[in-house]
Amino acid sequence: MDERMAELVLRAAELIPPGSVASYGDLAELVGTSPRHVGRIMAVHGSGVAWWRVTNHSGDFPPHLREEAAVHWAEEGITWKPNRLGCRISVYRTDLTELADAFETLPPLPESPEDPR
């Protein structure tokens, strides 16, 4: 897995404010990858960040994450849809312009020898 991309996704996830969510697609557009890649990065590396603020495009989580996410969402004031699959993303989606602006102000990642960009 591309460690540079993983770091970008995790940095973006950390910028989502408490009480808000962003979709895998929202983060993918921000960092320049695919929603599936964001989902994979979050699954493998996301335990150290506020992973419960990153959902699918409908605001839903996979079944194995819902119980743990419910604890975090209760603390942050995010309520579940009646179907208990996730939240209404139209209500809780973070301001994507503010997220992009915050992401742009982050210091650049250090250059890696194998990635001369």
VEXZA-762460 format. One record per residue (C-alpha): residue in one letter; x, y, z. Coordinates in Angstrom, 1 decimal. Layout:
+--------+--------+--------+--------+
| residu |     xx |     yy |     zz |
+--------+--------+--------+--------+
|      A |      X |      Y |      Z |
...
+--------+--------+--------+--------+
# end
This chain:
+--------+--------+--------+--------+
| residu |     xx |     yy |     zz |
+--------+--------+--------+--------+
|      M |    0.0 |    0.0 |    0.0 |
|      D |    1.2 |    3.5 |   -0.9 |
|      E |    2.3 |    4.9 |    2.5 |
|      R |    2.3 |    8.5 |    1.2 |
|      M |   -1.4 |    8.2 |    0.2 |
|      A |   -2.2 |    6.5 |    3.4 |
|      E |   -0.7 |    9.4 |    5.3 |
|      L |   -2.7 |   11.9 |    3.2 |
|      V |   -6.0 |   10.0 |    3.9 |
|      L |   -5.3 |    9.8 |    7.6 |
|      R |   -4.4 |   13.5 |    7.8 |
|      A |   -7.6 |   14.4 |    6.0 |
|      A |   -9.7 |   12.2 |    8.3 |
|      E |   -8.2 |   13.9 |   11.4 |
|      L |   -9.5 |   17.3 |   10.0 |
|      I |  -13.1 |   16.2 |   10.2 |
|      P |  -14.5 |   18.0 |   13.2 |
|      P |  -16.3 |   16.2 |   16.0 |
|      G |  -20.0 |   15.8 |   15.3 |
|      S |  -19.4 |   15.7 |   11.5 |
|      V |  -18.7 |   13.0 |    9.0 |
|      A |  -17.2 |   12.7 |    5.5 |
|      S |  -17.6 |    9.9 |    3.0 |
|      Y |  -14.8 |    7.8 |    1.5 |
|      G |  -15.5 |    9.6 |   -1.7 |
|      D |  -15.2 |   13.0 |   -0.1 |
|      L |  -11.7 |   12.1 |    1.2 |
|      A |  -10.8 |   10.4 |   -2.1 |
|      E |  -11.6 |   13.6 |   -4.0 |
|      L |   -9.6 |   15.7 |   -1.5 |
|      V |   -6.4 |   13.6 |   -1.7 |
|      G |   -6.6 |   12.3 |   -5.3 |
|      T |   -7.5 |    8.6 |   -5.0 |
|      S |  -10.5 |    6.4 |   -5.2 |
|      P |  -13.2 |    5.8 |   -2.5 |
|      R |  -12.3 |    2.1 |   -2.4 |
|      H |   -8.7 |    3.1 |   -1.7 |
|      V |   -9.7 |    5.4 |    1.1 |
|      G |  -11.8 |    2.6 |    2.6 |
|      R |   -8.9 |    0.2 |    2.4 |
|      I |   -6.6 |    2.7 |    4.0 |
|      M |   -9.1 |    3.3 |    6.8 |
|      A |   -9.5 |   -0.4 |    7.4 |
|      V |   -5.8 |   -1.1 |    7.6 |
|      H |   -4.4 |    2.1 |    9.1 |
|      G |   -7.4 |    4.1 |   10.5 |
|      S |   -7.6 |    2.8 |   14.1 |
|      G |   -5.4 |    5.7 |   15.3 |
|      V |   -7.6 |    8.4 |   13.9 |
|      A |  -11.3 |    9.4 |   14.2 |
|      W |  -12.4 |    6.6 |   11.8 |
|      W |  -16.0 |    6.9 |   13.0 |
|      R |  -16.2 |   10.2 |   11.1 |
|      V |  -15.6 |    8.5 |    7.7 |
|      T |  -18.6 |    6.6 |    6.3 |
|      N |  -19.8 |    5.4 |    2.9 |
|      H |  -21.7 |    7.8 |    0.6 |
|      S |  -25.0 |    7.1 |    2.5 |
|      G |  -23.5 |    7.8 |    5.9 |
|      D |  -23.5 |    4.1 |    6.8 |
|      F |  -20.9 |    1.7 |    8.3 |
|      P |  -20.3 |   -2.0 |    7.8 |
|      P |  -22.0 |   -4.1 |   10.4 |
|      H |  -18.8 |   -4.9 |   12.3 |
|      L |  -18.1 |   -1.2 |   13.1 |
|      R |  -21.6 |    0.0 |   14.1 |
|      E |  -21.5 |   -0.9 |   17.8 |
|      E |  -18.1 |    0.8 |   18.3 |
|      A |  -19.1 |    3.8 |   16.2 |
|      A |  -22.3 |    4.2 |   18.2 |
|      V |  -20.3 |    5.1 |   21.3 |
|      H |  -18.3 |    7.8 |   19.5 |
|      W |  -21.3 |    9.2 |   17.7 |
|      A |  -23.2 |    9.4 |   21.0 |
|      E |  -20.3 |   11.4 |   22.5 |
|      E |  -20.3 |   13.7 |   19.5 |
|      G |  -24.1 |   14.2 |   19.1 |
|      I |  -24.5 |   12.3 |   15.8 |
|      T |  -27.8 |   10.4 |   15.7 |
|      W |  -28.5 |    7.3 |   13.8 |
|      K |  -31.0 |    6.9 |   11.0 |
|      P |  -34.1 |    4.8 |   11.9 |
|      N |  -32.5 |    1.8 |   10.1 |
|      R |  -29.5 |    2.0 |   12.4 |
|      L |  -27.0 |    1.6 |    9.5 |
|      G |  -25.5 |    5.0 |    9.9 |
|      C |  -26.4 |    8.7 |   10.0 |
|      R |  -28.1 |   11.1 |    7.6 |
|      I |  -25.0 |   12.3 |    5.7 |
|      S |  -26.9 |   15.3 |    4.4 |
|      V |  -27.3 |   16.5 |    8.0 |
|      Y |  -23.8 |   15.6 |    9.4 |
|      R |  -21.5 |   15.9 |    6.4 |
|      T |  -18.7 |   18.3 |    7.2 |
|      D |  -18.3 |   21.5 |    5.2 |
|      L |  -16.2 |   20.2 |    2.4 |
|      T |  -14.9 |   23.6 |    1.5 |
|      E |  -13.6 |   24.1 |    5.0 |
|      L |  -12.1 |   20.6 |    5.0 |
|      A |  -10.3 |   21.3 |    1.7 |
|      D |   -9.0 |   24.7 |    3.0 |
|      A |   -7.8 |   23.1 |    6.2 |
|      F |   -6.1 |   20.3 |    4.2 |
|      E |   -4.3 |   22.8 |    2.0 |
|      T |   -2.9 |   24.5 |    5.1 |
|      L |   -1.2 |   21.4 |    6.4 |
|      P |    2.6 |   21.2 |    6.0 |
|      P |    3.7 |   19.1 |    3.1 |
|      L |    4.8 |   15.5 |    3.7 |
|      P |    8.5 |   15.0 |    3.6 |
|      E |    9.9 |   13.8 |    0.3 |
|      S |   10.6 |   10.1 |    0.1 |
|      P |   13.6 |    8.8 |   -1.8 |
|      E |   11.4 |    6.6 |   -4.0 |
|      D |    8.9 |    9.4 |   -4.7 |
|      P |   10.7 |   12.5 |   -6.0 |
|      R |    7.6 |   14.6 |   -6.2 |
+--------+--------+--------+--------+
# end
